[in-house]
Amino acid sequence: MDIAGINLVTLIASLMVAAVPILLAAIGELVVEKSGVLNLGVEGMMIMGAIGGFMVAVATGSPLMGFIGGAIGGAVLSLFFAVLTLGFLANQVATGLALTMFGLGLSSLMGQGYNGVKPPPTGALFGPLGDIPVIGPILLGHDWMVYFSILIVAVVWWVLRYTRTGLIIRAVGESHDAAHALGYNVARIRLLCIMFGGAMAGLGGAYVSLVRVPQWVDGITAGAGWIALAIVVFASWKPWRVLLGAYLFGGITVLQLRLQAAGSSIPVEYLSMAPYLITILVLVIMSSGRSKAALNAPAALGQNFHASR
Amino acid sequence: MLRRTLLASAALGLGLSLASGAFAAGMDKVKACFVYVGPIGDGGWTYQHHQGALELQKAFGDKVEIAWQENVPEGADAERVLTQMALGGCNIIFTTSFGYMDATNAVAAKFPNVMFEHATGFKREHPNVSTYNARFYEGRAVQGYLAGKMTKSNKIGYIASFPIPEVIMGINSYYLNAKKANPNVELTVVWAFTWFDPAKEADAAKALIDSGVDVIASHTDSTAPLAEAAKSEGKVVGFGQASDMAEYKPSPRISSIIDNWGPYYVKRVGALLDGSYAQADAWEGISGGEVKIGEITEAVPADVKAEAEKIRDEIAAGTYHPFTGPINKQDGSPWLAEGQTAPDGDLLGMNFYVEGVTGDIPK
């Protein structure tokens, strides 16, 4: 199972872990954008989830409570965004960017005194089953968040595609005026979507501080939120493609380090920039014309709505 | 508006040049400013610089005012921050990362009366630029010895940041001394191309561990590699980098290199206060107290620990140099002859691996 000195099984197993934070944040942002709201504050919400989850996990000694705390942390920060953009009709792009900076600063303040503290460990879900060759490490050796993140993708796909709720969310995102005329409360639906997005970003952040790095340091998410935003566009707003995109991005990050460890002669710089090059490439292909993907962006994305208009 | 800014800076410049007259005779009060590449809470490199800054404050009390800025990117932003600090009344500015080298020299040219101190660099283009560094390679030698003795798989790893002499020197010293302790040792180097990105550092550590490495040294700033090693339940060990990282004692952290900048900061600002300040190129090591070896824990066998401490003491006493010939370069060409030790110039410009290290240095 070795290719160029890299063990495929451990590569796949580790890329699944590396992709969890960006996958969660991206699937949350996908729902937000589907409802017609562009929240660029993913990075800020992630890091609030990272510190919130870390504090709760340390205080309670329970990783599960930590993840719940992380989701609440992200959702609470997203409320600021909701109040400003839905309530006061502030510009979504500017508010989202401000949210990121606010989240980075606030998390650093809250994190004072948490440097060097170790959180309670999150173990593998199926215990010894993870030792079965090949399928063990890939399918059975992970902690429960890895499975949960895939489950969330499935649920979001199902809700958006097959349920009335999904139809309403999409309607609000495509034409808020029409949805309003039909009697739907646009602001309330968007508020719930924004909070869902915040909670997912928070969960992703908590995964970084509780599982992937297991500690708190300032700026721990280090730009993962921006990658999540890119993945939503890369996936052209389709849930399963978000999963694909997250595994691709996570995979390349892991792969470039492993290629080095295996003594490959491919220059590191090319691999480091590969995910971003692919994103640019996808954007170019998408915007190059009549393909269906180009039309897939929610029509009301980034536009504020007020019932009086 | 622009004219007003110009006038303001001219006035400030005038004020500063007036103040400079007092330099030779010393100063009553010094404002010392620090530029950090990461957050103070990184638990490593920046944290230690800030500890030094706090020590400085404590040493002089009211006579010194300190100011700092965290997370300053290496590049054009650094120049802006430095200009801001110089205009804001800083008398001496410590720029604490290699990547600030050109920015430091560029801004120093514009403010001849502000003293600049650049860490780990080698350019002193103006009389008001000094450089300071610590001989971390001495600490790497002790780590290398421990790595050679502690590895069971005979594979040791090094998480490198950027391909600069400072880092290459560390890799070579680590490898040479590991090889001395254990002739079968193989070194794997992974370049992270970052000083601070905990998730990436953890991934790099994981990649090394998955490829069979069981002793990891890191040249990045956070504690993430140790946190990753901790997941292996004792199979993988590593070292505290820049800071003691004592929270990972006794394993995976079996020892550490501690940067101790406080005494240097106190000395330099003290010189500014009493008027004896002069341009300098400081490079102290274990003997000068700038590099400390953190406690070697009980995870290390007693005889290995004793030998490692002996190496540390010999380096401090000057009887052992981590780069002692015969040493060949990676391509087999001779570098140091039998018994010859590395001249400082060779070390500061080091851009080659020594013989036995595999892989290429990224260009």
Interface residues (C-beta under 8 A of the other chain):
Chain A: G5 N7 T10 S14 A18 P21 S108 G111 Q112 N115 G116 V117 K118 P121 V208 R212 V213 P214 Q215 W216 V217 D218 G219 I220 T221 A222 G223 A224 T253 V254 L257 R258 Q260 A261 A262 G263 S265 P267 V268 E269 S272
Chain B: G38 P39 I40 G41 D42 G43 Y47 E70 N71 G157 T188 V189 V190 W191 A192 F193 F196 D197 P198 A199 K200 A202 D203 A204 K206 A207 L208 D210 S211 V213 S222 T223 A224 A227 E228 A230 K231 M245 E247 T358 G359 D360 P362 K363
